[in-house]
Amino acid sequence: MSHRKREIDRRQFVREGSTLLAASAVLPLAFPGPGDAAQDAAQDPSRRRRLALVGTGSRGSSTWGRSLVESHSEHVELVGLCDINRKRAEYARRYIGLDLPVYEARRFETMVRETRPDAVIVVTTDCFHADYVVAALDLGCDAISEKPLATEVGQCRAILEAEKRSGRRVITTFNARHGAASEEIKKVLMSGELGRIISAEFHEYLDVEHGASYFRRWHGKKRFSGSLLVHKASHHFDQVNWWLQSEPAEVHAFGGVEFYGGNGSFRSPRCRGCAFREQCDFHWDIMGSPRDVELYVECESEDGYFRDGCVWDNAIDTYDAMTVEVRYDDGTLLSYSLNAYMPYEGQSIAFNGEKGRLDVRVYDRQPWEVEGAAELRLTKIFGDTKTWVVGRGTGEHGGADRKLKDSLFVPGTADPLEQRAGSRAGVLSSLVGIAARTSIETGARVRIDELLEIPPAWPA
């Protein structure tokens, strides 16, 4: 897609009330950057790594801003902030607590040239991840991208080509790999207790608090998020790819907007000022959240984005109910589902092997009464059953974010479970979601290699 076309898309994005948010076998990042930085890194591999951040919304300003500075300032330093919304970037600077230079999105290249980062962290709206990843690579930096790495096939191709062309590296920040339950599943599968895995099941339940939040935001429009099959499920598809140590080959899916969007009997542009606030169970008062007021409400004049959009917006086209079947290149089958309007939140995961079955129930919020984050049951076909509970951990996403950042930035951090993810893992997880979305739209089975053929030797 031409640069001119991308600029038109950005203006359309702003006009229609969405925004760039800060809302993504890989070695730990030593990432020498542009110019003399490569020589600097070679001479002093222990020096702090210089990072620039593009996308300064909730996750960008917190996880990859303030939280990163508080926990890893010994190893990294932020050198610049960039966002389509200057007010939001200026708020992020205050929130992070550093006197950082702020750049508008159109001056991204200027930021890189002036601040000389080793790597750029990309936490924008999903549909623009690839733009900034490619630009960072071509400017001589490594790119650290939030998931999903891409929302379209062409973006996947552009990223792989830029990585090869530039000699720089892409890191996809799959924090879900670092969750306690996720790690425990990986250990069980690596142990061989189940033998060859024949099929797997993964069912995601988003409750009406968490699930509805996607439909208030830009995520509810496929053109920005790629649908929840790309934005949300890329976590899950990556986990399954990683757990199975296999790659997806063919996808067939069904889905629709069955609960939100046009299914409501009344609607309003946003929750503030809504005439139906007393009738609507999904009314959300953004003014009760001081951080959201500063981050979004006070920045609306810059881009017209409403963070408290209506979940009954007729323009919502992101599926809220979906099922996906995946065949892997080694023959393993996956049955996946996601429903975003449940009375409770959690996951049901299972692996069926030639020697037995592993059942995993991941618990999030009430009404579950269990001591820990997940309950596991391993049942042998001709043997005993054992059950155990895995604790949640503390910190963002049950400690997963901290472990992810340690793996990227702390020298000498081991990776026995191979949790670090590069461009191949990022592209493959996106392609499963893209293939599922394509299957829903066309009714056809979709082969991954017909969407994009990735060279077998490409790094993980």
QUIUR-V260527 format. One record per backbone hydrogen bond with DSSP energy under -0.5 kcal/mol. NH is the residue of the N-H (numbers start at 1). CO is the residue of the C=O. Records with the same first field share a line. If there is no record, write none. Layout:
BEGIN
NH=CO, CO
END
This chain:
BEGIN
6=2
7=3
8=4
9=5
10=6
11=7
12=8
13=9
14=10
15=11
16=12
17=14
18=13
21=19
23=123
29=408
30=28
34=117
37=34
38=33, 35
40=36
41=37
42=38
43=39
44=40
47=44
49=75
51=77
52=119
53=80
54=121
55=53, 82
59=22
60=22
61=57
62=58
63=59
64=59
65=62
66=61
67=62
68=62
69=65
70=66
71=67
72=68
73=69
75=72
76=72
77=49
79=51
80=51
81=101
82=53
83=103
86=84
89=85
90=86
91=87
92=88
93=89
94=90
95=91
96=92
97=93
98=93
100=98
101=79
103=81
105=83
107=104
108=105
111=107
112=108
113=109
114=110
115=111
116=112
118=50
119=50
120=142
121=52
122=120, 144
123=54, 121
127=224
128=125
129=126
132=128
133=129
134=130
135=131
136=132
137=133
138=134
139=135
140=137
141=136
142=118
143=169
144=120
145=143, 171
146=24, 122
147=173
156=152
157=153
158=154
159=155
160=156
161=157
162=158
163=159
164=160
165=161
166=162
167=163
171=143
172=421
173=145, 171
174=172
175=173
177=174
178=175
179=176
183=179
184=180
185=181
186=182
187=183
188=184
189=185
190=186
191=187
192=188, 189
193=188
195=192
198=196, 352
199=352
200=333
201=350
202=335
203=348
204=337
205=346
206=204, 339
207=205
208=342
211=207
212=207
213=209
214=210, 211
215=211, 212
216=212, 213
217=213
220=214, 217
221=218
222=220
224=221
225=221
226=222
230=227
231=227
232=228
233=228
234=230
235=232
236=232
237=233
238=234
239=235
240=236
241=237
242=238
243=239
244=240
245=241
246=241
249=327
250=327
251=446
252=325
254=323
256=321
258=256
261=311
263=260
264=261
271=308
274=271
277=274
279=276
280=276
281=279
283=280
286=284
288=285
289=286
290=288
293=289
294=290
295=291
296=292
297=292
298=293
299=296
300=296, 297
302=299
303=299
304=300
306=17
307=305
309=216, 306
310=269
313=310
316=313
317=220
318=220
320=256
321=256
322=338
323=254
324=336
325=252
326=334
327=250
328=332
329=247
331=328
333=198
334=326
335=200
336=324, 334
337=202
338=322
339=204
340=320
342=206
345=364, 366
346=205
347=362
348=203
349=360
350=201
351=358
352=199
353=351, 356
354=196
355=194
356=194
357=379
358=351
359=357, 377
360=349
361=375
362=347, 360
363=361, 373
364=345
368=365
372=370
373=390
374=390
375=361
376=388
377=359
378=386
379=357, 377
380=378, 384
381=355
383=380
386=378
388=376
390=374
398=395
399=396
400=397
401=396
403=399
404=400
405=401
406=402
407=403
408=404
409=405
410=406
411=409
413=410
418=415
422=460
424=459
425=460
426=422
427=423
428=424
429=425
430=426
431=427
432=428
433=429
434=430
435=431
436=432
437=433
438=434
439=435
440=436
441=437
442=438
443=439
446=251
448=249
450=447
451=447, 448
452=448
454=452
458=455
END
